[in-house]
Amino acid sequence: MKAGASWEQFGAARGTSADHARHDYREWADGQHWLSGQYEGRFGMSDAEHAEAVARAADPDPGEGGLDDVERAAAAVRPYLQDGPLAPDAEPSPGFVHSMIARAAAAVAQANAAIRCLIILAHVISAAETPIRAGPGPKTRKRYLLVACTSLLTYYFLGDRSMATFTAFVLPDMGGTVLVHDRYQNYDAIPGLLHQLCTQHILRDLDDAAQTYPHAHWPAAITRALQGLIHAANTARAQGLPAIPGDTAAPLIHAFKHGVLVGLSQIPCVPGRKQEPCRDLLECLRDRHGRGAPCGGQAGARTAHRGRPCRRGRQG
């Protein structure tokens, strides 16, 4: 624009209208200005640069009639308000989307801080991490979205699956909290928490084990026992009981442990080499809190309890 190009030319180069291009440019400039404030001027636009960009987006091109604020806003959002699917040329640009993410983050910063405080005070938290594409670039450029939630609140944190991200997350501040999570090893590395495996993840892994070993009986046996315990826990909770009655829990726990032992006997430990699929799952169910060395010494310790599905070639 500084070189004298018109908004029509700028829009045509991007495959959109002049008003749409003007709107996207303003949103991008707002996002850059927000970054400058967050990182003390090391990134983004200064106040003066932002003011210049805003003025550039608002000024009409030479010989073009000006639009007032209402008309300009209407022209910017009109493509998104059509009935039915969006027209191909009405899709928001990546720059527009990412600038809106930055503005949205700034808008909810105080609420996010309040949610973090309430999550820290909760007695039981569910935690998970999931891959997400963040920022422009190839689809292979991804990060991980960490989540800590209750039935009412959810706290998000963007990072990766490294221990540094898990340490920067809310988990280290929740001493004494019951943390429900999958078998990924970084959760267990956070001290001061009471760890509980997510039964939904276990059931999914057991279903995968049943497909990996279609002639084995132990995946179905463990699944039935675990589902029975879940049902009994829900029934006890509905009745206001503090725990599952012993005569109900005992046979289910016995069946669960027996299924795990049968599975371990059929998938023996092979020291010094990569273990067969599902060995790490069975070891985790047998030794949830790490009592007893993982199979294979140090080599086994590096691969134990990572929460991988059993079947070869599947992604966790």
N, C-alpha and C positions, 0 to 999 in steps of 0.2 A: 504493500500500500504506500509506503514511503517513496517508492520509485514512480508513483503516479498512476498505477493501475486502478481501474474503477472497480466498484463492488460487483458490477455485472461480469467483468472479466474474471475477477477472483472467484465468483460463484460458478461461472462456466467451467473454469479450470478444475473445480472440485465436484462438478456434476450436480450443482444445486442452484437455488435462486439467490439473487443478490441479498434479499432480506434474510434468508436463511444463513448465508455466509456471514453477514453482519452480526447476526445473533450468536453464531458459533464463535466468532472472534471475540465477542464481548465475554462470553462464558469462559473461553480459554484465558483471557486476560484476568478475569476475576480469580480463576484458579491459580494462576501464576502469582498474583498479588497475595493470595492466602498463603502460598508456600513461603513467600518472602517473610511474612510475619511469623510463621511457625519456626523458621530456621534462621532468624535474625539476619536476613538479607543475603545469606549465602546462596539461595536459590530464588528463582522467580523474578517478579517485577517490583521495583521500588515504588513508593507512593507517586513520584513524579512520572515514572514510566507508565504506571497504571492510569493515571489521570490523562496522559496523552493518548493511550490506547482507547480509553472510554470515549474521549472526544472524537477520535478517529472513527470509531464505530457509530457514533451518533450523528456526525456531520454527513449531509447528503453529498452525493457526487456532483461535480460541476454540471449544471444544466438539468439536474434532477430535482424534482419537487421534494421538499422535506416531509417527513412523517412525524407526527407527534408521538408521545410515549405510548399511548393506547394503541394507535395504529401499528406502531412498530412491534409492540408485544403481540398483537393479534396476528400480524404477518409471520412472526417467528414461530408461533405455536400452531398456526392453522394446519400445517401438514400433519400434525400429530392428532388432530381432532376429527379426522374423516371417519365416516361410518365404514365398518368392515375392515379388512386387512390394510395395512399401510401400503401406499404405492411404493414401487422400488426406489424412486428418487427421494422418498420422504424418510428413509431410515436415518436415525441420528448418527453423526460421525463419531469415531472413537475419541477425538479430542473433546467433543461436547460431553460425551458420557463420562470421561475421566475428570473433566473439570467439575461436573456435577457431583461426583463422588467426593472430591476435595471439599466442595462447599457443604455437602451434606455432613461430612465428618466434622467440620467446624460448627455446624448448627447443632449437632447433638453431643458436643464435647462435654458439656456440663452434665447432661443426663447420663452419658456413658460413665463419667466419674462416680455419679451417685449409684449406678447399677453395680459398679465394681465394689464399692463399699458394702452394699447389701449382699453381694455374692460372698464376700469375705466373712460376713456374719452368719451365713447359712450353715445349717448342721449337715446337710447332704447336698452334694453337687454332682451333676453328670458332666463329664468332660469328653471332648472328641476333637479330632483334627481331620480336615478334609482338604484335598488339593483344590486350588482355585487359580484361574488365570488372573494376573494382576498387572495392569499397565499395558501399553501397546507393545507389539512385537509378535513373534511366532507363537503358535499355540503351545509349543513345548516349553515356553517360558512361564513357569507356574510357581506359585507360592502355596503356603498352607494357611488355612483359616482355623485358628484354635477357638474353641467354644467352651464356656463354662456356664451351666444353666441350672435353674430350678424350674418348677412348674409355672412360675410367673415371670422370671427374669432370665435374660441371656446376655452374657458378656462376650464380646468378640475381640480377637487379637490376630493381626496379620503378621506372619513370619515364615518360618520353615519348620522342619522336623528336628532341628538341632537342639542340643541341650541348652544352648544360649537362649533360644526362643522360649523354651519351656521355663527357664529361670526368670525371664523377663515377663512372663505371663502372670496371671493372678495366683497361680497355685502355691508358690512359696509363702504367700501371706495368709494361707488358710490353715494354720496349725490346729490339729485335732479334728478337722472336717472329714466326713466320710466321702471319699471320692470314687465315683462309679465310672469305669473306663474300660477300654479294650486291653488287649495284651501287649500294647506297644511299651517297650522297656523304659522309655523316658519318664512315664508316669511314676513308676516304682522308684525312680532315682530321686524324686522330690521327698525330702524327709518331713516327718511330723504329720503325715496324713494317714488316715485309715483307709486302706485300699479295698475295693470290692470290684470284681470283674462284672462287666455288663453281660447279663444272661442272654440278651438278644445276640450279641456277638458270638457267644459260646454256641448257641443253637445254630447260627449260620455256619460256624466252623465245623460243627458236627454234621450238618447236612453236606458240607463239602467232603468231609471224611467218608460219609456213606457212599458218595459217588466215586471217591478215590479207591475205596476198598468195598466193592459192591457185594462181596460174599462174606464180609465180616459182620458179626452180630453186635459188637460192642458199640458202634456209633448209635444204633437205634436204642440199645439198652440205656446208654447214658442220657440220650435225648428224652426218653420216657421218664426216667427218674427226675431229671431236671425240670421237665414240664410239670410233673407231679408236685415237686417242691414249690414251684411258682404258684400253681393253683392253690396249694395248701396255705401258702403265705398270704395270698389275696383273701382267702376265706377267713383266716385268723384275723387279718386286719379289719375286715368288714364286721367281724364279731367283737371287735374291741379287745382282742387278746394281745398280750405283749409278745408272744412267740407262737410258733406252730406247736401244737400238742405233741408230746414225746412219742406217743403211740402211733401218731401219723407220720412224724418226721423220720423215726428210726428206720423203718424198712426202705424208705425212699433214699435215705443217705447211704444205707448199706448197698442198695442196688447201684447207686451212682459210683461209689468207691470200687465195687466189684467190676463194673464195666470198665473203669479206668485201668485197673490191674490186668484185666484180660487184654485190653488194647496194648498195654506195655509189653505183655508177654508175647504178643503176636508181631510187634514191631520192635525187635530187640535193639539195644544200644550197640553201636559199632564205633568204638573209640578210634580217634585219629582220622575220621573222615566225616563227610557230610551225612547227616542222618536222613532216614527215610521220611517221606511226607507224614505229617501228623505226630511224629515223635515229640516235637516241642509242645504241641497242644496237650498231649497226655501228661507230659512232665509238669506242665503248668497247672493242670487240674489236680495232679497228685501233690505237688509241692507249691501251693500258691504263694507262700511267703518265702520261698527260696531255701527251705531246709533241705539239705542234700545237694551235692554238686550236680550241675547239669551234665548230661551225657557227653563224654568226649573231652573232659578236662577243659583247658583254656579254649580250645577250638570250639567245643560245644557251648561254652559260656558266651562266646561271641554271637552264637546263633540262637540261643535259647530265648524264649519268651518275647519274640518280636511281633507276635500276632499275625504271622503270615498265614494265609489259607493253606489247606493241605495239598490241594491238587497242584501238580507241576505246571508251571507256565502261567498261573493265575496271579493277578496283581492284588496287593493288600490295600 
